[in-house]
Amino acid sequence: KVTPVLQKIKVRYEAYIKWMETLEDHCTIHTGFYPQGYKTYLSYCFLLFTDYEKSVRSLFSFFPTTPFIMEVDSQLLVFVNVSSSDVKRKLFCLIYDMKRKQMIRRFRQAAAIFHFYGRR
C-alpha cells in the first residue's frame, strides 16, 4: 500500500496522484526481452568510451536479451543481461577484445543489482 509510505514522508495522497498522472511525461519506459525469464539474468553495466558508437550499438544488438544503451556525454552506457557464467566470461572477453582492437578507448564496469518488491 502506498498510503503508509506517503504518511511517513509527509506527502498528501492528492499530490502523489497528481504526480503519478504526469509520470510518463518525465520517464522512459523500457520493455525488455528475457527468453529464460527476467529473474534468471544478471545485469552488467558498462560505460564505454568510443568513437565507434554505431558499431558498438550494433554489436550489442546481437545479444539474446534486450540491451539498454544510453548516451552519457560522449560515452555509451550499456546494460547487458547474461544468464550463465559462460556467457558472462564471453561478455568480458568481448569487452577486452573491443579495447584491444581500439573499438573502445577505455571502459568502466559494474554489476547492476535490481530488486523488485512485487505482490506476493
N, CA, C and O atoms as CSV, one atom per row, in Angstrom:
chain,resi,resn,atom,element,x,y,z
A,1,LYS,N,N,0.828,-1.192,0.000
A,1,LYS,CA,C,0.000,0.000,0.000
A,1,LYS,C,C,0.867,1.247,0.000
A,1,LYS,O,O,1.927,1.282,0.624
A,2,VAL,N,N,0.412,2.247,-0.693
A,2,VAL,CA,C,1.160,3.491,-0.830
A,2,VAL,C,C,0.950,4.409,0.367
A,2,VAL,O,O,1.875,5.111,0.776
A,3,THR,N,N,-0.236,4.414,0.924
A,3,THR,CA,C,-0.607,5.388,1.953
A,3,THR,C,C,0.343,5.423,3.152
A,3,THR,O,O,0.728,6.520,3.554
A,4,PRO,N,N,0.747,4.294,3.751
A,4,PRO,CA,C,1.674,4.377,4.890
A,4,PRO,C,C,2.998,5.060,4.538
A,4,PRO,O,O,3.549,5.808,5.345
A,5,VAL,N,N,3.495,4.804,3.350
A,5,VAL,CA,C,4.746,5.438,2.918
A,5,VAL,C,C,4.545,6.938,2.760
A,5,VAL,O,O,5.384,7.728,3.193
A,6,LEU,N,N,3.450,7.327,2.149
A,6,LEU,CA,C,3.160,8.754,1.970
A,6,LEU,C,C,3.032,9.452,3.310
A,6,LEU,O,O,3.517,10.572,3.472
A,7,GLN,N,N,2.388,8.809,4.273
A,7,GLN,CA,C,2.262,9.396,5.607
A,7,GLN,C,C,3.631,9.550,6.248
A,7,GLN,O,O,3.920,10.563,6.885
A,8,LYS,N,N,4.463,8.547,6.074
A,8,LYS,CA,C,5.799,8.585,6.680
A,8,LYS,C,C,6.642,9.727,6.120
A,8,LYS,O,O,7.385,10.368,6.862
A,9,ILE,N,N,6.532,9.985,4.817
A,9,ILE,CA,C,7.336,11.053,4.207
A,9,ILE,C,C,6.573,12.367,4.088
A,9,ILE,O,O,7.044,13.326,3.476
A,10,LYS,N,N,5.361,12.390,4.697
A,10,LYS,CA,C,4.544,13.604,4.775
A,10,LYS,C,C,4.172,14.167,3.400
A,10,LYS,O,O,4.327,15.359,3.136
A,11,VAL,N,N,3.680,13.281,2.538
A,11,VAL,CA,C,3.194,13.680,1.216
A,11,VAL,C,C,1.707,13.364,1.165
A,11,VAL,O,O,1.286,12.257,1.500
A,12,ARG,N,N,0.926,14.333,0.750
A,12,ARG,CA,C,-0.521,14.128,0.658
A,12,ARG,C,C,-0.835,13.192,-0.508
A,12,ARG,O,O,-0.167,13.218,-1.542
A,13,TYR,N,N,-1.853,12.374,-0.321
A,13,TYR,CA,C,-2.255,11.411,-1.338
A,13,TYR,C,C,-2.630,12.113,-2.640
A,13,TYR,O,O,-2.315,11.619,-3.722
A,14,GLU,N,N,-3.291,13.248,-2.543
A,14,GLU,CA,C,-3.696,14.003,-3.733
A,14,GLU,C,C,-2.479,14.457,-4.536
A,14,GLU,O,O,-2.488,14.405,-5.766
A,15,ALA,N,N,-1.430,14.902,-3.839
A,15,ALA,CA,C,-0.196,15.329,-4.516
A,15,ALA,C,C,0.463,14.136,-5.211
A,15,ALA,O,O,0.978,14.258,-6.322
A,16,TYR,N,N,0.439,12.992,-4.547
A,16,TYR,CA,C,1.000,11.773,-5.126
A,16,TYR,C,C,0.256,11.386,-6.395
A,16,TYR,O,O,0.887,11.072,-7.405
A,17,ILE,N,N,-1.069,11.401,-6.365
A,17,ILE,CA,C,-1.880,11.044,-7.532
A,17,ILE,C,C,-1.612,12.005,-8.684
A,17,ILE,O,O,-1.497,11.580,-9.833
A,18,LYS,N,N,-1.513,13.295,-8.382
A,18,LYS,CA,C,-1.233,14.297,-9.422
A,18,LYS,C,C,0.128,14.018,-10.069
A,18,LYS,O,O,0.274,14.109,-11.288
A,19,TRP,N,N,1.111,13.681,-9.249
A,19,TRP,CA,C,2.447,13.367,-9.753
A,19,TRP,C,C,2.412,12.094,-10.604
A,19,TRP,O,O,3.027,12.050,-11.669
A,20,MET,N,N,1.705,11.066,-10.148
A,20,MET,CA,C,1.621,9.805,-10.891
A,20,MET,C,C,0.984,9.997,-12.267
A,20,MET,O,O,1.354,9.316,-13.223
A,21,GLU,N,N,0.033,10.917,-12.368
A,21,GLU,CA,C,-0.626,11.170,-13.652
A,21,GLU,C,C,0.329,11.762,-14.683
A,21,GLU,O,O,0.084,11.649,-15.884
A,22,THR,N,N,1.412,12.390,-14.234
A,22,THR,CA,C,2.375,13.006,-15.156
A,22,THR,C,C,3.662,12.192,-15.283
A,22,THR,O,O,4.589,12.609,-15.978
A,23,LEU,N,N,3.726,11.051,-14.627
A,23,LEU,CA,C,4.960,10.261,-14.598
A,23,LEU,C,C,5.467,9.907,-15.992
A,23,LEU,O,O,6.666,9.999,-16.254
A,24,GLU,N,N,4.572,9.505,-16.884
A,24,GLU,CA,C,5.001,9.129,-18.236
A,24,GLU,C,C,5.530,10.320,-19.032
A,24,GLU,O,O,6.220,10.131,-20.034
A,25,ASP,N,N,5.217,11.541,-18.603
A,25,ASP,CA,C,5.750,12.734,-19.266
A,25,ASP,C,C,7.212,12.965,-18.904
A,25,ASP,O,O,7.915,13.700,-19.597
A,26,HIS,N,N,7.673,12.339,-17.821
A,26,HIS,CA,C,9.022,12.591,-17.310
A,26,HIS,C,C,9.913,11.352,-17.288
A,26,HIS,O,O,11.082,11.435,-16.910
A,27,CYS,N,N,9.372,10.214,-17.689
A,27,CYS,CA,C,10.123,8.958,-17.624
A,27,CYS,C,C,10.087,8.242,-18.965
A,27,CYS,O,O,9.227,8.491,-19.810
A,28,THR,N,N,11.028,7.365,-19.128
A,28,THR,CA,C,11.040,6.483,-20.282
A,28,THR,C,C,10.759,5.074,-19.783
A,28,THR,O,O,11.373,4.615,-18.819
A,29,ILE,N,N,9.852,4.405,-20.427
A,29,ILE,CA,C,9.513,3.043,-20.036
A,29,ILE,C,C,10.154,2.093,-21.044
A,29,ILE,O,O,9.904,2.175,-22.247
A,30,HIS,N,N,10.984,1.191,-20.525
A,30,HIS,CA,C,11.671,0.219,-21.376
A,30,HIS,C,C,11.061,-1.158,-21.163
A,30,HIS,O,O,10.854,-1.588,-20.028
A,31,THR,N,N,10.784,-1.824,-22.231
A,31,THR,CA,C,10.302,-3.198,-22.159
A,31,THR,C,C,11.371,-4.090,-22.774
A,31,THR,O,O,11.721,-3.938,-23.944
A,32,GLY,N,N,11.878,-5.005,-21.990
A,32,GLY,CA,C,12.952,-5.861,-22.466
A,32,GLY,C,C,12.486,-7.274,-22.755
A,32,GLY,O,O,11.396,-7.678,-22.349
A,33,PHE,N,N,13.320,-8.019,-23.460
A,33,PHE,CA,C,13.049,-9.413,-23.798
A,33,PHE,C,C,14.037,-10.295,-23.047
A,33,PHE,O,O,15.249,-10.129,-23.182
A,34,TYR,N,N,13.524,-11.225,-22.261
A,34,TYR,CA,C,14.337,-12.141,-21.474
A,34,TYR,C,C,13.841,-13.566,-21.738
A,34,TYR,O,O,12.910,-14.020,-21.072
A,35,PRO,N,N,14.442,-14.281,-22.699
A,35,PRO,CA,C,13.940,-15.596,-23.116
A,35,PRO,C,C,13.793,-16.609,-21.978
A,35,PRO,O,O,12.896,-17.450,-22.014
A,36,GLN,N,N,14.662,-16.535,-20.976
A,36,GLN,CA,C,14.612,-17.501,-19.872
A,36,GLN,C,C,13.933,-16.926,-18.630
A,36,GLN,O,O,14.003,-17.524,-17.556
A,37,GLY,N,N,13.279,-15.778,-18.764
A,37,GLY,CA,C,12.637,-15.134,-17.617
A,37,GLY,C,C,13.577,-14.152,-16.949
A,37,GLY,O,O,14.759,-14.444,-16.765
A,38,TYR,N,N,13.063,-12.998,-16.587
A,38,TYR,CA,C,13.868,-11.895,-16.063
A,38,TYR,C,C,14.746,-12.297,-14.877
A,38,TYR,O,O,15.897,-11.872,-14.788
A,39,LYS,N,N,14.213,-13.105,-13.976
A,39,LYS,CA,C,14.935,-13.420,-12.740
A,39,LYS,C,C,16.157,-14.304,-12.953
A,39,LYS,O,O,16.963,-14.455,-12.035
A,40,THR,N,N,16.319,-14.889,-14.128
A,40,THR,CA,C,17.471,-15.767,-14.372
A,40,THR,C,C,18.693,-15.003,-14.880
A,40,THR,O,O,19.740,-15.606,-15.117
A,41,TYR,N,N,18.574,-13.698,-15.048
A,41,TYR,CA,C,19.661,-12.910,-15.633
A,41,TYR,C,C,20.303,-11.978,-14.612
A,41,TYR,O,O,19.661,-11.520,-13.666
A,42,LEU,N,N,21.578,-11.713,-14.829
A,42,LEU,CA,C,22.310,-10.724,-14.058
A,42,LEU,C,C,22.657,-9.586,-15.006
A,42,LEU,O,O,23.101,-9.814,-16.131
A,43,SER,N,N,22.450,-8.359,-14.542
A,43,SER,CA,C,22.704,-7.187,-15.388
A,43,SER,C,C,24.101,-6.639,-15.145
A,43,SER,O,O,24.531,-6.463,-14.005
A,44,TYR,N,N,24.790,-6.377,-16.230
A,44,TYR,CA,C,26.087,-5.716,-16.163
A,44,TYR,C,C,25.973,-4.369,-16.847
A,44,TYR,O,O,25.299,-4.219,-17.866
A,45,CYS,N,N,26.635,-3.412,-16.271
A,45,CYS,CA,C,26.604,-2.048,-16.787
A,45,CYS,C,C,28.022,-1.669,-17.214
A,45,CYS,O,O,28.980,-1.845,-16.462
A,46,PHE,N,N,28.134,-1.156,-18.417
A,46,PHE,CA,C,29.429,-0.730,-18.941
A,46,PHE,C,C,29.332,0.709,-19.412
A,46,PHE,O,O,28.394,1.078,-20.119
A,47,LEU,N,N,30.288,1.509,-19.023
A,47,LEU,CA,C,30.436,2.853,-19.565
A,47,LEU,C,C,31.585,2.759,-20.559
A,47,LEU,O,O,32.737,2.548,-20.178
A,48,LEU,N,N,31.259,2.919,-21.833
A,48,LEU,CA,C,32.239,2.712,-22.905
A,48,LEU,C,C,32.646,4.041,-23.527
A,48,LEU,O,O,31.798,4.851,-23.903
A,49,PHE,N,N,33.929,4.251,-23.628
A,49,PHE,CA,C,34.480,5.441,-24.273
A,49,PHE,C,C,34.874,5.030,-25.685
A,49,PHE,O,O,35.835,4.284,-25.870
A,50,THR,N,N,34.142,5.511,-26.674
A,50,THR,CA,C,34.348,5.045,-28.042
A,50,THR,C,C,34.113,6.147,-29.061
A,50,THR,O,O,33.360,7.091,-28.818
A,51,ASP,N,N,34.764,6.012,-30.192
A,51,ASP,CA,C,34.499,6.870,-31.350
A,51,ASP,C,C,33.672,6.102,-32.382
A,51,ASP,O,O,33.375,6.623,-33.457
A,52,TYR,N,N,33.303,4.865,-32.053
A,52,TYR,CA,C,32.575,3.998,-32.978
A,52,TYR,C,C,31.208,3.620,-32.399
A,52,TYR,O,O,30.868,2.443,-32.276
A,53,GLU,N,N,30.453,4.632,-32.057
A,53,GLU,CA,C,29.172,4.437,-31.380
A,53,GLU,C,C,28.233,3.505,-32.146
A,53,GLU,O,O,27.647,2.593,-31.563
A,54,LYS,N,N,28.094,3.732,-33.431
A,54,LYS,CA,C,27.163,2.937,-34.236
A,54,LYS,C,C,27.559,1.459,-34.246
A,54,LYS,O,O,26.700,0.586,-34.119
A,55,SER,N,N,28.841,1.180,-34.395
A,55,SER,CA,C,29.319,-0.210,-34.406
A,55,SER,C,C,29.129,-0.879,-33.047
A,55,SER,O,O,28.762,-2.052,-32.971
A,56,VAL,N,N,29.380,-0.133,-31.983
A,56,VAL,CA,C,29.206,-0.684,-30.635
A,56,VAL,C,C,27.734,-1.015,-30.395
A,56,VAL,O,O,27.407,-2.085,-29.882
A,57,ARG,N,N,26.854,-0.091,-30.768
A,57,ARG,CA,C,25.409,-0.344,-30.622
A,57,ARG,C,C,25.005,-1.593,-31.410
A,57,ARG,O,O,24.248,-2.432,-30.920
A,58,SER,N,N,25.513,-1.701,-32.614
A,58,SER,CA,C,25.183,-2.840,-33.468
A,58,SER,C,C,25.649,-4.152,-32.841
A,58,SER,O,O,24.920,-5.143,-32.854
A,59,LEU,N,N,26.843,-4.157,-32.304
A,59,LEU,CA,C,27.403,-5.359,-31.697
A,59,LEU,C,C,26.547,-5.850,-30.532
A,59,LEU,O,O,26.276,-7.046,-30.419
A,60,PHE,N,N,26.123,-4.932,-29.669
A,60,PHE,CA,C,25.322,-5.329,-28.511
A,60,PHE,C,C,23.898,-5.725,-28.896
A,60,PHE,O,O,23.198,-6.353,-28.102
A,61,SER,N,N,23.472,-5.371,-30.078
A,61,SER,CA,C,22.123,-5.752,-30.512
A,61,SER,C,C,22.019,-7.248,-30.817
A,61,SER,O,O,20.914,-7.767,-30.979
A,62,PHE,N,N,23.149,-7.943,-30.898
A,62,PHE,CA,C,23.137,-9.378,-31.177
A,62,PHE,C,C,22.925,-10.237,-29.931
A,62,PHE,O,O,22.816,-11.459,-30.038
A,63,PHE,N,N,22.864,-9.621,-28.763
A,63,PHE,CA,C,22.638,-10.389,-27.539
A,63,PHE,C,C,21.207,-10.927,-27.519
A,63,PHE,O,O,20.305,-10.298,-28.072
A,64,PRO,N,N,20.989,-12.089,-26.886
A,64,PRO,CA,C,19.638,-12.666,-26.873
A,64,PRO,C,C,18.641,-11.878,-26.019
A,64,PRO,O,O,17.432,-11.996,-26.217
A,65,THR,N,N,19.132,-11.086,-25.084
A,65,THR,CA,C,18.252,-10.229,-24.292
A,65,THR,C,C,18.365,-8.799,-24.799
A,65,THR,O,O,19.282,-8.466,-25.550
A,66,THR,N,N,17.439,-7.973,-24.389
A,66,THR,CA,C,17.423,-6.583,-24.843
A,66,THR,C,C,18.507,-5.778,-24.133
A,66,THR,O,O,18.468,-5.668,-22.907
A,67,PRO,N,N,19.474,-5.211,-24.857
A,67,PRO,CA,C,20.436,-4.318,-24.210
A,67,PRO,C,C,19.816,-2.923,-24.100
A,67,PRO,O,O,19.052,-2.507,-24.971
A,68,PHE,N,N,20.144,-2.219,-23.045
A,68,PHE,CA,C,19.705,-0.834,-22.912
A,68,PHE,C,C,20.940,0.035,-23.078
A,68,PHE,O,O,21.899,-0.086,-22.316
A,69,ILE,N,N,20.915,0.910,-24.076
A,69,ILE,CA,C,22.077,1.722,-24.429
A,69,ILE,C,C,21.675,3.184,-24.397
A,69,ILE,O,O,20.724,3.593,-25.062
A,70,MET,N,N,22.413,3.971,-23.613
A,70,MET,CA,C,22.144,5.401,-23.488
A,70,MET,C,C,23.417,6.191,-23.706
A,70,MET,O,O,24.514,5.726,-23.395
A,71,GLU,N,N,23.265,7.375,-24.238
A,71,GLU,CA,C,24.404,8.270,-24.384
A,71,GLU,C,C,24.564,9.069,-23.100
A,71,GLU,O,O,23.602,9.634,-22.581
A,72,VAL,N,N,25.780,9.107,-22.599
A,72,VAL,CA,C,26.109,9.903,-21.424
A,72,VAL,C,C,27.301,10.753,-21.815
A,72,VAL,O,O,28.430,10.267,-21.886
A,73,ASP,N,N,27.039,12.035,-22.069
A,73,ASP,CA,C,28.066,12.928,-22.588
A,73,ASP,C,C,28.572,12.324,-23.898
A,73,ASP,O,O,27.792,12.172,-24.838
A,74,SER,N,N,29.851,11.977,-23.984
A,74,SER,CA,C,30.367,11.397,-25.232
A,74,SER,C,C,30.620,9.894,-25.089
A,74,SER,O,O,31.311,9.295,-25.914
A,75,GLN,N,N,30.058,9.291,-24.043
A,75,GLN,CA,C,30.230,7.858,-23.822
A,75,GLN,C,C,28.896,7.135,-24.030
A,75,GLN,O,O,27.840,7.755,-24.152
A,76,LEU,N,N,28.983,5.809,-24.064
A,76,LEU,CA,C,27.782,4.974,-24.121
A,76,LEU,C,C,27.657,4.207,-22.812
A,76,LEU,O,O,28.613,3.583,-22.351
A,77,LEU,N,N,26.482,4.260,-22.225
A,77,LEU,CA,C,26.175,3.476,-21.039
A,77,LEU,C,C,25.352,2.283,-21.518
A,77,LEU,O,O,24.251,2.448,-22.043
A,78,VAL,N,N,25.894,1.088,-21.331
A,78,VAL,CA,C,25.276,-0.125,-21.872
A,78,VAL,C,C,24.929,-1.075,-20.728
A,78,VAL,O,O,25.792,-1.438,-19.929
A,79,PHE,N,N,23.660,-1.473,-20.658
A,79,PHE,CA,C,23.219,-2.502,-19.723
A,79,PHE,C,C,22.994,-3.776,-20.526
A,79,PHE,O,O,22.220,-3.790,-21.484
A,80,VAL,N,N,23.678,-4.845,-20.127
A,80,VAL,CA,C,23.586,-6.128,-20.813
A,80,VAL,C,C,23.213,-7.181,-19.771
A,80,VAL,O,O,23.705,-7.150,-18.643
A,81,ASN,N,N,22.352,-8.102,-20.154
A,81,ASN,CA,C,21.898,-9.148,-19.236
A,81,ASN,C,C,22.423,-10.502,-19.685
A,81,ASN,O,O,22.278,-10.882,-20.847
A,82,VAL,N,N,23.037,-11.229,-18.750
A,82,VAL,CA,C,23.579,-12.552,-19.062
A,82,VAL,C,C,23.012,-13.579,-18.087
A,82,VAL,O,O,22.683,-13.257,-16.945
A,83,SER,N,N,22.904,-14.824,-18.561
A,83,SER,CA,C,22.239,-15.852,-17.757
A,83,SER,C,C,23.171,-16.912,-17.186
A,83,SER,O,O,22.753,-17.693,-16.330
A,84,SER,N,N,24.403,-16.961,-17.628
A,84,SER,CA,C,25.300,-18.008,-17.123
A,84,SER,C,C,26.720,-17.481,-17.025
A,84,SER,O,O,27.063,-16.457,-17.616
A,85,SER,N,N,27.547,-18.206,-16.261
A,85,SER,CA,C,28.937,-17.778,-16.104
A,85,SER,C,C,29.699,-17.881,-17.424
A,85,SER,O,O,30.628,-17.111,-17.664
A,86,ASP,N,N,29.313,-18.824,-18.275
A,86,ASP,CA,C,29.959,-18.955,-19.582
A,86,ASP,C,C,29.686,-17.723,-20.448
A,86,ASP,O,O,30.595,-17.190,-21.085
A,87,VAL,N,N,28.446,-17.282,-20.466
A,87,VAL,CA,C,28.091,-16.087,-21.248
A,87,VAL,C,C,28.753,-14.857,-20.638
A,87,VAL,O,O,29.202,-13.969,-21.363
A,88,LYS,N,N,28.816,-14.800,-19.312
A,88,LYS,CA,C,29.481,-13.677,-18.637
A,88,LYS,C,C,30.948,-13.602,-19.051
A,88,LYS,O,O,31.463,-12.525,-19.352
A,89,ARG,N,N,31.616,-14.757,-19.063
A,89,ARG,CA,C,33.027,-14.792,-19.469
A,89,ARG,C,C,33.185,-14.295,-20.902
A,89,ARG,O,O,34.090,-13.514,-21.199
A,90,LYS,N,N,32.301,-14.750,-21.788
A,90,LYS,CA,C,32.360,-14.308,-23.184
A,90,LYS,C,C,32.081,-12.812,-23.315
A,90,LYS,O,O,32.670,-12.143,-24.164
A,91,LEU,N,N,31.193,-12.290,-22.483
A,91,LEU,CA,C,30.913,-10.849,-22.494
A,91,LEU,C,C,32.167,-10.061,-22.141
A,91,LEU,O,O,32.501,-9.091,-22.822
A,92,PHE,N,N,32.861,-10.468,-21.087
A,92,PHE,CA,C,34.067,-9.749,-20.689
A,92,PHE,C,C,35.185,-9.934,-21.714
A,92,PHE,O,O,35.976,-9.016,-21.931
A,93,CYS,N,N,35.261,-11.094,-22.339
A,93,CYS,CA,C,36.232,-11.284,-23.427
A,93,CYS,C,C,35.923,-10.333,-24.577
A,93,CYS,O,O,36.831,-9.755,-25.175
A,94,LEU,N,N,34.643,-10.173,-24.881
A,94,LEU,CA,C,34.230,-9.244,-25.937
A,94,LEU,C,C,34.677,-7.823,-25.614
A,94,LEU,O,O,35.219,-7.129,-26.474
A,95,ILE,N,N,34.451,-7.391,-24.380
A,95,ILE,CA,C,34.829,-6.031,-23.979
A,95,ILE,C,C,36.341,-5.838,-24.123
A,95,ILE,O,O,36.792,-4.829,-24.665
A,96,TYR,N,N,37.119,-6.805,-23.638
A,96,TYR,CA,C,38.576,-6.678,-23.736
A,96,TYR,C,C,39.055,-6.766,-25.187
A,96,TYR,O,O,40.026,-6.102,-25.551
A,97,ASP,N,N,38.395,-7.568,-26.017
A,97,ASP,CA,C,38.730,-7.615,-27.447
A,97,ASP,C,C,38.432,-6.275,-28.115
A,97,ASP,O,O,39.203,-5.811,-28.955
A,98,MET,N,N,37.318,-5.658,-27.740
A,98,MET,CA,C,36.973,-4.343,-28.296
A,98,MET,C,C,38.042,-3.319,-27.927
A,98,MET,O,O,38.397,-2.462,-28.736
A,99,LYS,N,N,38.551,-3.413,-26.703
A,99,LYS,CA,C,39.610,-2.486,-26.273
A,99,LYS,C,C,40.907,-2.778,-27.020
A,99,LYS,O,O,41.582,-1.857,-27.480
A,100,ARG,N,N,41.256,-4.052,-27.140
A,100,ARG,CA,C,42.491,-4.439,-27.830
A,100,ARG,C,C,42.470,-3.982,-29.291
A,100,ARG,O,O,43.498,-3.573,-29.832
A,101,LYS,N,N,41.307,-4.053,-29.919
A,101,LYS,CA,C,41.171,-3.643,-31.320
A,101,LYS,C,C,40.850,-2.154,-31.470
A,101,LYS,O,O,40.569,-1.673,-32.567
A,102,GLN,N,N,40.897,-1.440,-30.349
A,102,GLN,CA,C,40.700,0.016,-30.305
A,102,GLN,C,C,39.305,0.450,-30.762
A,102,GLN,O,O,39.116,1.571,-31.236
A,103,MET,N,N,38.349,-0.438,-30.614
A,103,MET,CA,C,36.962,-0.079,-30.882
A,103,MET,C,C,36.429,0.776,-29.730
A,103,MET,O,O,35.572,1.640,-29.919
A,104,ILE,N,N,36.960,0.513,-28.531
A,104,ILE,CA,C,36.704,1.376,-27.379
A,104,ILE,C,C,38.057,1.796,-26.820
A,104,ILE,O,O,39.017,1.025,-26.834
A,105,ARG,N,N,38.119,3.025,-26.330
A,105,ARG,CA,C,39.370,3.525,-25.764
A,105,ARG,C,C,39.573,3.003,-24.345
A,105,ARG,O,O,40.671,2.600,-23.960
A,106,ARG,N,N,38.486,3.024,-23.582
A,106,ARG,CA,C,38.515,2.509,-22.214
A,106,ARG,C,C,37.084,2.233,-21.785
A,106,ARG,O,O,36.136,2.542,-22.507
A,107,PHE,N,N,36.936,1.651,-20.606
A,107,PHE,CA,C,35.594,1.338,-20.114
A,107,PHE,C,C,35.589,1.259,-18.599
A,107,PHE,O,O,36.631,1.110,-17.961
A,108,ARG,N,N,34.416,1.360,-18.050
A,108,ARG,CA,C,34.167,1.144,-16.628
A,108,ARG,C,C,33.043,0.118,-16.552
A,108,ARG,O,O,32.217,0.029,-17.460
A,109,GLN,N,N,33.013,-0.647,-15.484
A,109,GLN,CA,C,32.012,-1.704,-15.391
A,109,GLN,C,C,31.414,-1.762,-13.993
A,109,GLN,O,O,32.021,-1.318,-13.019
A,110,ALA,N,N,30.220,-2.314,-13.918
A,110,ALA,CA,C,29.553,-2.557,-12.640
A,110,ALA,C,C,28.519,-3.653,-12.844
A,110,ALA,O,O,27.971,-3.811,-13.936
A,111,ALA,N,N,28.262,-4.398,-11.797
A,111,ALA,CA,C,27.139,-5.341,-11.822
A,111,ALA,C,C,25.958,-4.592,-11.235
A,111,ALA,O,O,26.040,-4.061,-10.128
A,112,ALA,N,N,24.878,-4.549,-11.962
A,112,ALA,CA,C,23.687,-3.826,-11.509
A,112,ALA,C,C,22.783,-4.792,-10.752
A,112,ALA,O,O,22.441,-5.862,-11.254
A,113,ILE,N,N,22.406,-4.403,-9.550
A,113,ILE,CA,C,21.527,-5.243,-8.745
A,113,ILE,C,C,20.178,-4.559,-8.659
A,113,ILE,O,O,20.051,-3.463,-8.112
A,114,PHE,N,N,19.180,-5.218,-9.204
A,114,PHE,CA,C,17.815,-4.704,-9.167
A,114,PHE,C,C,17.008,-5.615,-8.259
A,114,PHE,O,O,17.130,-6.838,-8.323
A,115,HIS,N,N,16.197,-5.020,-7.428
A,115,HIS,CA,C,15.324,-5.822,-6.579
A,115,HIS,C,C,13.917,-5.293,-6.721
A,115,HIS,O,O,13.678,-4.091,-6.614
A,116,PHE,N,N,12.997,-6.190,-6.959
A,116,PHE,CA,C,11.611,-5.793,-7.186
A,116,PHE,C,C,10.754,-6.293,-6.037
A,116,PHE,O,O,10.728,-7.487,-5.738
A,117,TYR,N,N,10.059,-5.370,-5.403
A,117,TYR,CA,C,9.093,-5.741,-4.372
A,117,TYR,C,C,7.737,-5.829,-5.034
A,117,TYR,O,O,7.036,-4.825,-5.161
A,118,GLY,N,N,7.372,-6.994,-5.446
A,118,GLY,CA,C,6.089,-7.179,-6.118
A,118,GLY,C,C,5.067,-7.773,-5.172
A,118,GLY,O,O,5.340,-8.012,-3.996
A,119,ARG,N,N,3.908,-7.999,-5.703
A,119,ARG,CA,C,2.860,-8.643,-4.910
A,119,ARG,C,C,3.240,-10.088,-4.667
A,119,ARG,O,O,3.832,-10.743,-5.524
A,120,ARG,N,N,2.905,-10.559,-3.528
A,120,ARG,CA,C,3.238,-11.949,-3.174
A,120,ARG,C,C,2.102,-12.865,-3.477
A,120,ARG,O,O,2.202,-14.070,-3.246
